[in-house]
Each structure stands twice: as structure tokens, then as C-alpha cells.
């Protein structure tokens, strides 16, 4: 409790109310005096000095903005200035309590728990008279409140916050600065606050603001580096002014001694260059979003293909000493001849490497399609304790690299592990949570877990409507996943919208292969003429990115090209593309079976499906696809009852995996015959129930299945050529005459003519130009 007013005024010079404060100091009882009363805690000595300083500022400064700043009685700058004008006076505290109050005076506002932590942890670290272990931190806070040194702060969200009135805080800070060991105490305070942030799931803005301000003011550079790891880019969303002040215009010597600060330092300088004086926190947030938009991160982590690009600022890479992009992970040392340790296993690579170096190294490796090495580095680095935001970011990049290595389930597993941590500490505008959600959706779609994918996509709607930090880690993956799911539902309008969004997006580096793949799938389902299918097949190549492509991307491109060639009946070209795919690709297996169907080798189709159907490498979607193709083969050879049973199984599988594509990609003639035979079957009731949100009726669903994919051929009888006949065809395409071919093959002209006649019969043509045209259409000739 406070003492009675009269006794207070006699002993400590403290006013009880704003009115009394104004009367004692001869001031108007207005809002300015009320602010001064709150800032001084009613202390008349501080109030008199502050009033005089404010009046002097008004009298001597012509610039209204400067007058306003100098009259901000709650600011630290004003409080420190007033403290320098006032001689020592007694706040009525014991020396020990005064010292603990001095520690708290470096904080703006704080919770009771934070105050207890500071008093308990920081106080005992100081050697000397006030360094004794505090056994009663609760008592310290109680006494400070009773003396009016610690006061509550009223908040709209009803949180219980406290502060030391700003002018009293300035006096306490000045007194502490004159005491021995003050620098040690400040260091201990900053470390304690950084520890608190590092171990907190939710970052409190006022604590972040304080630790950033103190770290910069007292040159605690290593603590700034810790905050960079534990809070990361979201600090510009939580405490924008303090973050810019802390990382902006860092001295060259500091960047040399603590190079990891170079990343945020460079970015902050760019932000500050675009801001006007007096910019609001929202202005800062907006500019930071723009500085991290698609492609901008390459300015801070440039790869080999980014050098010399006029639209990117050229900076020294902050991870240069760890980013030798030309070296191989197990290359022999040029001098010793001994093999070095694999990347990600040595202490330098994984244990002692800082976050920025690790981040830069992983980005560099992924740009070169060295995802296995990126995964190794990411797993090794994140297995050790690091700042929360850094740890989660590296694990996210690790999961993305696993996706590009076609390890989709493992990628989803890691994303699931970090999701709960990301959710609990999510800051609106940060990329971590939406990126985890988007890549979970994409990896789930590709692996056939469509229920998980749909849950993830439904959670992204709101996030994608707002601005995000480093949105290139979110939007492309979300658009690809959404487009793939739209194709599963035969929602071709939405698929085209997502494709348009992807093609317009400036940064699709790691996912660009999905653009032509999605474009070709849409074309197969919508094209009405062979020429339009050919046009789309060529047009989607405009999306090609010159950067390195992952094995997953190469498989995707080859599969999409093969599908187009199958649809055109150019089976030889399709087979060439299939040879470029990974042997373990489940798409390769399904496409090889599809080639056999279109070629009319029906017994091969049935045998291959029976062999591969239960193979562990196949996703449920591919099993549904194989079942549909087998049903068509059975129908063509007259085994109608078996075909119907197989088709019903395929519909069941398609319903289970929530994808109509396996049925829609079947040649239209086969598909419609099977639909005719099963249209009254109850299996379509279940199918409609699954897709009822996208079709108005069961009949509409069946109609969509009947009408899509009308141009793709169902049958393409192709000649079987010997190696000699293939060679003869190639010589013809080169324009050689019969005599020239005779010379090339060391055969008489009569023999050549006989062989040509046999070749024409195989292609059912009568001359050279016709055989070349037909052979090229069927894929025997590539030019």
C-alpha cells in the first residue's frame, strides 16, 4: 500500500493523482500532464525536470516532427535525457530492490512471469553486493509494486502486464550504468531474454522488442544471431520497428566478426531504403513481404545461374565459405589423395555449421539436383539443438528435397513431425505453416493419399488470400496440388485456372515440370482434334526452366510426353520416352501397359497387369489405372463378364482413392462400352457419393466420363521392324537415292528395291514420301 498523501509528499515527493501532480508543478491539468504523471509515477522531481525539458524542446525546435519526438514523455530517449538532468534522489527502495528494479527498467512492458524470470535468473548472476542468490523473487515484485515503482498496464485483451514508469526507468538505468559490473548484468539480461525466446513456443512481441533493442544498443551481436535462428523472418511481423533498428546498417566490423548477420542485415538495409521516415509497423511488414517475394531470395542466396542477372542485386553470398558448388561430396582431396567425409557427416558440415551457411548450402545443392546431399545435410544439422525457426526451416527444406527424390511418404512423415510445432508458434504472414501444409498436400496427392491432400488444401484457402513471407515456398506447391486434385475430379476449369496461376508465377524453379505435365493432361482430356493435341504438346514446352531438374521432374516430363504420343498413336515415340524414366517409377509401369493396349497386344496387357498389380511400388491410383486397362483388354477379346467385373473393381479403387482419372484416360470407345455395361451398377452410387460435391447428379458424373478424352486413339497397329528395316527407313528419311542406299548397305540395287517394297507393305503405303510420313507419325522417325 502507499502511504498517506501528505506523508508521501514530505518523504518522497510523490503526487497521488494527476490533479495533485499538476497543482504541485504549476501545470495545466490536461492530457499532456496526465502523460507526464504516468511516465514519472507521480514523482515530482522527475516530473519537474521532464516538464522543463519538454518546454525547452518546444521553445528551441522549429520542426514539428522533432518537437513531437522530444515531447514523447514515454520514450526511452526522453527518459534517459531527463535522467541526465536530475541529481541523485531516493526512490524509497532498498539498495537490493533498487538494483533489481534497475534490471527490469531495461524492459518496456512485461508479464509477471517474465519479471520473475529476470529477477530470479539475472540478479544472482551479478557478482558483488547484489549478486547474492535471490530466494524471494515474489517478495521483490511485491515491494516494488507497493512503492509504486512497478505499475500495471491496462490492455484491451485483458492480459496482466506491468512496467516501470518510463522516467523512473531512465533514472534507474542511469544509476546502474554508473555501477561496477553493469555491462555484465546487461549481458546476463540479454542472454536470459534470448533463452526465453528460444524456448518459447509463442513469441511475445514486447519481449522480442526488448531483446532486439538491448542487443543492438549494447552490441550483443551473438544474441542477435541467436534471435535470427530462434525467431527468424517473423520478427519483422511481430516487432517490425525493433527488428529494423537491430539489423539495419550493421557496422562492417560486426559483419566481419559475425558473418551470419549478413543475411538479415542485407535484407533489412533493402527494406530501410524503401521506407520513409516515420513509417508504421504495417508499412514495414508490407515492404518485408515485398523483399521476400518470388525470386528475391536469390539475391541473398545466388546460385551459379543467377550471376550477372540484371534484375537481381549482386551480393557476396553469406554462405560462401561452405558453398563450393563444383565440389563433389566424396571427392578426393587434391593434395592428400584421401577421400573426404561424405557431406552432412563431418562436424563442419552438420554440427558446427551455422544456420545461414546450412541454408545456403542446401539451396545451392537443390538447384543442382543434388537432393540426396541436401537431405543428408538437413538431417544431420537438424539432429542437433538449434533455434526453433531455423530448425523448422531446415527440416522443411529437407522434406522438400525428399519429395524431389520421389520419397513422398518420407517427406510427408517429416512434414507431419514438424506440423504441430509450426502450428503452436505460427505467426500470421510467416511461410512455415502454409508451406508445410502446401507440401503435405502435394506429396500426398502424388503418393495417392487424397484424403490427406484435401484436408491440407482446405486449410490453405485463407493463407493464400493474404501476403506471405517467402511465398515461393508456398504458392507453387499449393497450385500444383490443387491442379492435380482438380484433374482427379475432372474439374477441368479449375485445373486450367491453377495452371494459369502457375504459368504466371515468376518462381517455379523446383516444380516447373508440373506445368507441362498438367497442361498435357488437360489437353488429352479436352482436345477435339489431333492438331490441337499436337499444338498443346509443343506449346507447353514454353514452361521449360534451364535450371537442373530432379529425377522426379524428369519422370514427370517423360510420362506426360509418352501419354501424348500414346494418344496420337505414336507408340515408338512413347516407348522412347518411357526408356528415359526411372525403372522404379509406377507411372512407367502403367504407361507400358497402356502402350500394349493401344498396340493391340491384349494378352500382354492381361499378363502384365496380373504381374504388377500387387507390386509394392504401385500407388493405389496406379492399381486403379491397371485394373481399368485390363478391363478394356478383356472386353476387346470377348471376355465380357470378366471385363465388367474388372471394371467394377477399377471403379471401386477409383472411388477409394478419390480420382476419376484412371477411368477418364481410357480410350473413349473402350470406356463408353464399359460404362454402358455398368451404368446401372450400384458401384456408381458410391462413386457419386464420393464426388457429389462436384457433380449435380449421378448422370452428370457418367456424362463427364463419356465425353472427356475424345481424340486419343484406342488402337494403333504398328509394324514390327527388324534392325535392318529400321536402318533402311532411316536412310530413306535422309533423302538417299536407291543407288546411294545400295552403296551404304553394300547391296545390289535389286535387293534394295525388294526390301523397300516389303517395307512399304508393312506400312500399307506405295511410295517413299508416304512411308516417311507414316513412320514419322508412328514414332519410328524423330525428325
Helices and strands as residue ranges (DSSP letters): H 5-11, H 18-25, H 31-40, H 44-60, H 64-70, H 76-85, H 95-104, E 110-111, H 112-121, G 123-125, H 137-146, E 151-153, E 161-163, H 166-177, H 182-199, H 205-217, H 221-230, G 232-234, H 235-238, H 240-247, H 252-257, G 259-261, H 262-273, H 281-291, G 296-299, G 304-306, G 320-322, I 347-351, H 355-367, H 371-382, H 388-404, H 408-424, H 431-447, H 450-458, H 461-464, G 471-473, H 475-488, H 492-504, G 509-511, H 513-526, H 530-539, G 540-543, H 551-568, H 571-579, H 586-599, H 602-612, H 620-636, H 640-656, H 661-664, H 668-678, H 683-691, H 698-707, H 723-733, H 738-745, H 749-763, H 768-778
